[in-house]
Amino acid sequence: MILLVLGGMGAFAFLLSRFFEGGGQMAALIWVGGCGLSLALPLLSGAVAFRVFQGITNPLADVMSATEAVADGDLSVRVPESQRGPGEFRRLAGSFNRMVEELDRAENQRRNLTADVAHELRSPLHIIQGNLEGVLDGVYDPSPEHIAATLDETQLLRRLVDDLQTLSLAEAGQLPLKMETVDISELLEDVRTSFSGQAEAAKIELGVELEEEAQEMNIMGDADRLDQVLSNLVANALRYTSSGGSISMKAALTPTGVRVSICDDGDGIPPNDLPYIFDRFWKGDRARHRVDGAGSGLGLAIARQLVQLHGGEIQVESELDLGTTFLIDLPG
């Protein structure tokens, strides 16, 4: 091909020199210049192509190396988001890094969940085992009180297992809901009735406040699951409200449905804890618990999932030592 290029350029130079009536010197100049261009242009094109190829392959190689590291279990790897390469590759690197961060966060949550479940199961199991071994060894008499205490621990285990199952099904979107017409005022009154004895014993006022428009407000939902949400919130409010305090359940219409509020004037939630209260097994400061049997720490996580399954949202407002308000927005 080089010989063909040289020969072709020679013939082209000869024709041009004859056409312009030039001599051999002109033909030689044309031939040299043409050959130089014929060789320089492919070399220049090759250099540009190699540069472009490097700009594509280097960022892609970084992503491939990071992908192999993630496949081997290294979730700490990140792709450098440098300025080299096309903008699409920089966006690819950013998307890859966000994906790995989410995987790392999910893995940490899984490990924490496993540790939390083991911790929550260990205490009641140790108590049950100790009680039964004590009875078998003759240390304890199998009295009704002793058997009742052991039964309480088995019920605690059952509630924990039920809560874990409910939460896992809700997070997977596989929790069946029995959708029907739910009367908001009736729902709140049922919850108040359920906790009236506990509130009276703790000397806490538990009331219901309904806007006039919301007194006959109906929504589509699972009455039992909504009752579970409100019960979890009221139980928490009772736990953190001092004797002589008050808890109110309110309902008001919104442009898209109804807003249910659970308000208390109790301890409140520290600002540093607010981002985590809907996490599994979050219990806050255990020293602040007002009552025993504070629960598994799954109640708020379950409440959020159940509200989201109804197409709603739940949020919290709280000031330390002034009280807490949970706001539930449900579609009409």
C-alpha positions in Angstrom: 0.0 0.0 0.0 2.9 2.3 0.7 4.3 1.6 -2.8 0.9 2.3 -4.3 0.6 5.6 -2.4 4.1 6.6 -3.5 3.5 5.6 -7.1 0.2 7.3 -7.2 1.5 10.5 -5.7 4.4 10.4 -8.3 1.9 10.1 -11.2 -0.3 12.8 -9.6 2.7 15.1 -9.2 3.8 14.4 -12.9 0.3 15.3 -14.2 0.1 18.5 -12.1 3.5 19.6 -13.2 2.6 19.0 -16.9 -0.7 20.7 -16.4 0.9 23.8 -14.9 3.8 23.6 -17.2 6.3 23.1 -14.4 9.6 21.3 -14.5 11.0 18.4 -12.6 11.7 20.5 -9.5 8.0 21.4 -9.2 7.0 17.8 -9.7 9.4 16.8 -7.0 8.0 19.3 -4.6 4.5 18.2 -5.3 5.5 14.6 -4.9 7.2 15.2 -1.5 4.4 17.4 -0.2 1.8 14.9 -1.3 3.6 11.9 0.2 4.1 13.8 3.4 0.4 14.6 3.7 -0.5 11.0 2.7 1.6 9.7 5.5 1.0 12.4 8.1 -2.8 12.4 7.9 -3.2 8.7 8.8 -0.6 9.1 11.6 -2.5 12.1 12.9 -5.8 10.2 12.6 -4.3 7.2 14.4 -3.0 9.4 17.2 -6.4 11.1 17.7 -8.2 7.7 17.6 -5.7 6.3 20.2 -6.3 9.3 22.4 -10.1 8.9 22.1 -9.8 5.2 22.7 -7.9 5.8 25.9 -10.5 8.3 27.1 -13.1 5.6 26.7 -11.3 2.5 27.8 -9.6 3.9 30.9 -12.8 5.0 32.7 -14.5 1.7 31.5 -11.6 -0.3 32.9 -12.0 1.5 36.3 -15.7 0.5 36.4 -14.9 -3.1 35.4 -12.2 -3.4 38.1 -14.6 -2.0 40.7 -17.4 -4.3 39.5 -15.1 -7.3 40.0 -14.1 -6.1 43.5 -17.8 -5.8 44.4 -18.5 -9.3 43.0 -15.7 -10.5 45.4 -17.5 -8.9 48.3 -15.5 -5.7 48.7 -18.2 -3.0 49.2 -15.7 -0.3 50.1 -14.5 0.1 46.5 -15.4 3.3 44.7 -14.8 4.5 41.1 -12.8 7.7 40.9 -15.2 10.4 39.5 -12.4 12.3 37.7 -12.8 14.8 34.8 -11.4 12.4 32.2 -13.6 10.7 29.8 -17.0 11.6 28.3 -19.7 13.0 30.6 -21.6 9.7 30.3 -18.8 7.8 31.9 -18.6 10.3 34.8 -22.3 9.8 35.3 -21.8 6.1 35.1 -19.1 6.3 37.8 -21.4 8.4 40.0 -24.3 6.0 39.6 -22.0 3.0 40.3 -20.7 4.6 43.5 -24.3 5.3 44.7 -25.3 1.7 44.0 -22.4 0.4 46.0 -23.1 2.8 48.8 -26.7 1.5 49.0 -25.5 -2.1 48.9 -23.1 -1.3 51.7 -25.8 0.3 53.7 -28.2 -2.6 53.1 -25.5 -5.1 54.2 -24.8 -3.1 57.4 -28.6 -3.1 58.1 -28.7 -6.8 57.6 -25.8 -7.4 60.0 -27.4 -5.0 62.5 -30.7 -6.7 62.2 -29.2 -10.1 62.8 -27.4 -8.9 65.9 -30.5 -7.1 67.2 -32.7 -10.2 66.7 -30.2 -12.3 68.5 -30.0 -9.8 71.3 -33.8 -9.6 71.7 -34.2 -13.3 71.7 -31.4 -14.1 74.1 -32.8 -12.4 77.2 -36.2 -14.1 77.3 -34.7 -17.4 76.3 -32.2 -17.2 79.1 -34.9 -16.4 81.6 -37.1 -19.3 80.4 -34.1 -21.7 80.4 -33.1 -20.6 83.9 -36.6 -20.9 85.3 -37.1 -24.4 83.9 -33.7 -25.6 85.0 -34.4 -24.2 88.5 -37.7 -26.1 88.7 -36.0 -29.3 87.5 -33.2 -28.9 90.0 -35.6 -28.2 92.8 -34.3 -24.6 93.3 -37.7 -23.2 92.5 -41.1 -24.5 93.3 -43.4 -24.8 90.3 -45.8 -22.2 91.8 -48.5 -20.5 89.7 -46.6 -17.2 90.0 -43.3 -18.8 88.8 -45.1 -20.5 85.9 -46.9 -17.2 85.0 -43.6 -15.4 84.9 -42.2 -18.0 82.5 -45.3 -17.8 80.4 -44.9 -14.0 80.1 -41.4 -14.5 78.6 -42.8 -17.0 76.0 -45.5 -14.4 75.1 -42.7 -11.8 74.7 -41.0 -14.2 72.3 -44.2 -14.8 70.4 -44.8 -11.0 70.0 -41.3 -10.5 68.8 -41.6 -13.3 66.2 -45.0 -11.9 65.1 -43.6 -8.4 64.8 -40.6 -9.6 62.7 -42.9 -11.5 60.4 -45.3 -8.5 60.0 -42.4 -6.2 59.3 -40.7 -8.5 56.7 -43.9 -9.1 54.8 -44.7 -5.3 54.9 -41.3 -4.4 53.6 -41.6 -6.9 50.8 -45.1 -5.6 49.9 -46.6 -9.1 50.6 -48.6 -8.3 53.7 -52.3 -8.9 52.8 -54.6 -6.0 53.6 -58.4 -6.4 54.0 -59.5 -3.1 52.5 -62.8 -1.8 53.6 -64.6 1.4 54.6 -63.1 2.7 57.9 -64.8 5.3 60.0 -62.0 7.5 61.4 -64.0 8.6 64.5 -64.8 5.0 65.4 -61.2 3.9 64.8 -59.9 6.5 67.2 -62.6 5.7 69.8 -61.7 2.0 69.7 -58.0 2.8 70.3 -58.9 5.2 73.2 -61.1 2.4 74.8 -58.3 -0.1 74.5 -55.8 2.1 76.4 -58.2 3.8 78.7 -57.4 1.5 81.6 -53.7 1.8 81.2 -53.9 5.5 80.9 -56.1 5.8 84.0 -53.7 3.6 86.0 -50.8 5.9 84.9 -52.9 9.0 85.7 -52.6 10.2 82.1 -55.4 11.9 80.3 -56.2 10.2 77.0 -58.7 11.9 74.7 -60.0 12.2 71.1 -60.4 15.4 69.2 -62.2 15.5 65.9 -62.8 18.4 63.5 -66.5 18.7 62.7 -65.9 17.8 59.1 -63.9 14.7 60.1 -66.5 13.3 62.4 -68.1 11.4 59.6 -65.0 10.9 57.5 -64.5 7.4 56.0 -61.4 6.1 54.2 -60.5 2.9 52.5 -58.1 0.8 54.6 -57.5 -2.2 56.7 -59.1 -1.4 60.0 -57.1 -3.9 62.0 -53.8 -2.7 60.6 -54.6 1.0 61.1 -55.6 0.1 64.7 -52.2 -1.5 65.0 -50.5 1.6 63.8 -52.4 3.9 66.3 -52.0 1.4 69.1 -48.2 1.4 68.6 -48.1 5.2 68.7 -50.3 5.5 71.8 -48.3 2.8 73.6 -45.1 4.8 72.9 -46.8 8.0 74.1 -47.9 6.3 77.3 -44.4 5.0 77.8 -42.8 8.4 77.6 -45.4 10.6 79.3 -45.2 11.3 83.0 -48.1 10.9 85.5 -50.4 13.9 85.1 -49.7 14.3 81.5 -52.0 14.1 78.5 -52.3 12.3 75.2 -54.7 13.4 72.4 -55.7 11.7 69.2 -56.8 14.1 66.6 -58.3 13.9 63.1 -58.7 16.6 60.5 -59.5 16.7 56.8 -56.8 17.5 54.2 -57.1 18.3 50.5 -56.1 14.7 49.7 -57.7 12.8 52.6 -57.3 12.8 56.4 -54.6 13.6 58.9 -54.5 11.7 62.2 -52.3 13.1 64.9 -51.1 11.5 68.1 -49.8 14.2 70.5 -48.3 13.9 73.9 -46.7 16.3 76.4 -44.1 13.8 77.5 -40.3 13.5 77.4 -39.9 14.3 73.7 -37.2 12.8 71.5 -33.7 14.1 71.4 -32.9 15.8 68.0 -30.0 13.3 67.3 -32.5 10.4 67.6 -35.2 11.8 65.3 -33.7 10.4 62.0 -33.6 6.9 63.5 -36.9 6.4 65.3 -38.4 4.4 62.4 -35.5 2.0 62.2 -35.8 -1.5 63.5 -35.1 -2.1 67.2 -34.7 1.6 67.9 -35.5 2.3 71.5 -33.8 5.5 72.2 -32.4 6.1 75.7 -33.5 3.1 77.8 -33.0 5.1 81.0 -36.0 7.3 79.9 -38.5 4.4 79.8 -41.4 5.0 82.2 -42.7 1.5 82.3 -41.4 -2.0 82.1 -41.9 -4.2 79.0 -41.0 -1.5 76.6 -41.5 -3.7 73.6 -39.2 -5.0 70.9 -38.4 -1.7 69.2 -40.2 -2.8 66.1 -43.4 -0.8 66.6 -42.5 2.4 64.8 -40.9 0.5 61.9 -44.1 -1.5 61.5 -46.2 1.6 61.8 -44.3 3.3 59.0 -44.6 0.2 56.7 -48.3 -0.2 57.3 -49.0 3.5 56.7 -47.0 3.3 53.4 -48.9 0.2 52.4 -52.1 2.4 52.7 -50.6 4.9 50.4 -50.0 7.4 53.2 -47.1 9.0 55.0 -46.0 9.3 58.6 -43.7 11.9 60.2 -42.8 13.1 63.6 -42.3 16.4 65.3 -40.8 16.5 68.8 -39.1 18.9 71.2 -37.1 17.5 74.1 -39.0 17.7 77.4 -42.0 19.3 75.6 -43.7 16.4 73.9 -44.0 14.5 70.6 -46.5 14.6 67.7 -46.8 11.8 65.1 -48.6 12.9 62.0 -50.3 10.3 59.7 -51.6 11.4 56.3 -53.9 8.9 54.7 -55.6 9.2 51.3 -59.4 9.7 51.3 
